[in-house]
Amino acid sequence: MIQATEAIKLILGTGEPLVGRLLHYDALKMKFREFNLKRDPECPVCGENPTITSPIDYEQFCGMNAGVETPLSGAATAIPTISVSDLKHKIDQRNPMVILDVREKFEYDIARIEGSQLIPFDELPDRISELDRNAEIIAFCHTGMRSARAVQFLQDHGYKRSFNLAGGIDAWAHEIDPTMQKY
């Protein structure tokens, strides 16, 4: 109800909206508190130099159309996968491979698999030459959807030893490194 009222005030340009303030409601004590907030000049949305200027396409970002043919995915086919426990074993055995992180930089900054190489999914077509065509490549993202599309793209371009990490870094954090920050 409060959010709807705030939206109406903003649309109509009337009243005193909660811009720059936070309203906290404690249901157990039936109390409201108001906090004044300062704008963060480094904020990627509202700061001095915003880098996020519009909502993301969440279906594309999360790879919800992974089975659909797209310019990066080619025809939908079975994607070779590897489990997080198998990857951990390969790392422990020091097997030569490329661990390819296809998430965005801000995700990489939150959590990463040691020794991984960051090439965000959308940059892969322009940066594919950075990868050795003969190397074993294990691609991962947050849950495995974008990296499945990346592996399909790699396979279509002759990188036949490329695999998707099943469950992505989320599975890695749950099964291999529970101390890793989750998002």
N, C-alpha and C positions, 0 to 999 in steps of 0.2 A: 504494500500500500504506500509506504514512504517513497520507494523508488518511482512508482507511478506518479506520485505527487510532484516529485523533483523533475521528472521528465516533462510534465505539463507546465511547470513553472518555467523551465528552460525554453520550451517551444513557444509559449505565450510571451516570454520576456517580462514576466511579472513576478512579484514577491522577492524573497531572499533565498536563492538556491544555496545548497551546501558546497559551493565551489570553494576549494581551499580549506574545507573543514571536513572532519570525519565524525559521524554520529555513531556512537556505540550504544547498543541496547543490551542490557543484562536481564534476561527473562526470569532468572531465579530471584533476583531482587526487585524486579519491576522498576528498573531505573534506567535513565538515559544519561549519557555523558557526551560532551562535545569536545573535540580536539581540533586545534588549529594546526594546519600543515603548511610547511614551506615547500615551495617548488624546488625540485632538485635540478640544477642547471645541467647535470650530466645525464638526466633521464632520456632514454632512447625514444620516448614518445612525446614528452612535453618540454624537453630541455632546450638549451641554446641551439644545438645542432641535431635535431631529431633524425634518427635513422629508420624508425618505424613510422610510416606516414599513412598507412591504410591497413585494414584488417587482412590477415593472411587467408588464403584459400585452404581451409583446414583439411578438406578431402584430399587435395593434391599434396599438402605438406605431410600428412600421415600416410599417404600412399593408399588410400581407400579404394582407388581404381586400379590396383596393381594388376588385376587380371585383364584389364582393357588395353588394347593396343594403343600406345602413345608414341610420339617421336623418339622418346628415350628408351622405351621398353621394347619396341618391335612387336612381333607376334607373341601372344601369350603361350608359354611352354612351361614345362616343369623346371624349376630352378634348383640347381644343386645346393644343398645346405650342409652345414656342419654345426654340431651342438657346442654350447659354451664349454662343456667339460672336455670335448675333443680339442677345442682351441687351446684351452688351458694346458692340456697335455702336450700339444705341439710347442707351446711357448716354453714350458718346463724342459722339454727335450731340445730346445734351441733350434728347432727346424727352421730353415730359411723360408721366409714368406713375407708378404706385404699384408699388414692389417690395415685395411682401408676404411676410414671413418667418413661416411657420406652425409653426416649431419651438418647442421649450420654451425658457424663459429661460436655463437652464444651457447649452444648445447655442448660443444667440445670444451668450453671454458667451465662448464658445470661438472662434468665427469668425462673421463677418457680411459681407454685401455692403454697401458704403458707401451710405448713404441709404435703406436698407431700413426698413420699418415692421414691428415685431414684434406679431403677434396670434397667440398659440398656437392651434393647430388646435381644441382643445377649447373655447376661448373665442370662436371665430368666430361662432357663432349669437347670442351676447349682445352682440358688438361689431361686427356687420356694418354698423351705422349709421355707424361711423367711416369707412367707405369711400364714395367718390363713385361712384354707380351708373354714371356716364357715363365714368369714367376708364378708361384702359387699365391693367389690373392683371396683374402678372407674379408669380405665387405660387411659392414654393420652400420646400423642407424639406431634409433631409439627402440623400436620393437621388431624390426625386420622387414617392414614394408618397402621403404625407400631403397634399402640395400638390395632387396630382391629385384627391384627394377634396375638398379645399378648393375647387378650381376648379369641380368638379361642383356643389358646394353654392352657390357664387356664381352660376354659370350658372342654376341652378334658381330663384334669387331675383332674377333680372333683371340681373345683372352680366354682360352679354353680351360685353364686351371683356376677359374674364379668360382668362389662359393659364397653363399649367404650365411651369416651367423644367425641361426634360428633364435628368435626372441630378442635379438639386438642387445644393446647395453643394459636394457632393463633386466633381461634374463641373467646377464653377467653379474649385475649388482645383487640380484637375489640369490643366485646359485654359487657364484665364485667369490665375490668380494662384497660381503654385506656391509662393510664400512663405507663403501662408495656412496656418494650423494645421489639420491634418486630424484627424479623430476617427472 
